[in-house]
Amino acid sequence: MVLVNRQLEGNTEKLQNPYSQSTLAFACRVIARLAEWSGYQSKRPAGPTDFLIGLQRFDERVQGFILVKENT
C-alpha cells in the first residue's frame, strides 16, 4: 500500500497523504486516488463510486503481483 501511495502522491504538500501508514484513513486515501480522485480539500470528497473503482484497480494490481510471483 505504501508503494502505491508513493506512485499516486503529487509533488505539492496538498497532494501528500497526511495520515499515518497504519490507519484506515491512509488506505482509504490511497484507494480513492487509484480512482483518480483529485485529493484537493477544495474539491468534492471521495464517494462510494471512487472507492469501488479504486478497490477494483487495487485488486488488479494485487492479481498482477500474484501472477508475477507465481511465475518466478
SULSUL-V159584 format. One record per residue. N is the residue number from 0. RES is the residue in three letters. D_CENTER is the distance of its C-alpha to the mean C-alpha in Angstrom with 1 decimal. Layout:
<<N	RES	D_CENTER> <N	RES	D_CENTER>>
//
This chain:
<<0	MET	7.4> <1	VAL	9.0> <2	LEU	9.6> <3	VAL	6.3> <4	ASN	5.8> <5	ARG	9.3> <6	GLN	8.9> <7	LEU	6.8> <8	GLU	9.0> <9	GLY	12.2> <10	ASN	15.7> <11	THR	16.8> <12	GLU	16.6> <13	LYS	15.5> <14	LEU	12.1> <15	GLN	11.6> <16	ASN	9.7> <17	PRO	13.1> <18	TYR	12.5> <19	SER	13.9> <20	GLN	12.0> <21	SER	14.0> <22	THR	13.2> <23	LEU	11.7> <24	ALA	10.7> <25	PHE	8.5> <26	ALA	6.7> <27	CYS	6.9> <28	ARG	5.7> <29	VAL	2.2> <30	ILE	3.3> <31	ALA	5.4> <32	ARG	4.5> <33	LEU	4.4> <34	ALA	7.6> <35	GLU	8.8> <36	TRP	9.2> <37	SER	11.2> <38	GLY	10.5> <39	TYR	14.3> <40	GLN	16.4> <41	SER	19.0> <42	LYS	17.2> <43	ARG	16.6> <44	PRO	14.2> <45	ALA	11.5> <46	GLY	13.6> <47	PRO	14.0> <48	THR	13.7> <49	ASP	10.3> <50	PHE	9.3> <51	LEU	11.6> <52	ILE	10.5> <53	GLY	6.7> <54	LEU	8.5> <55	GLN	10.9> <56	ARG	9.0> <57	PHE	7.5> <58	ASP	11.2> <59	GLU	12.5> <60	ARG	11.1> <61	VAL	12.5> <62	GLN	15.7> <63	GLY	16.1> <64	PHE	16.0> <65	ILE	18.5> <66	LEU	20.7> <67	VAL	20.9> <68	LYS	21.7> <69	GLU	24.3> <70	ASN	26.0> <71	THR	26.4>>
//
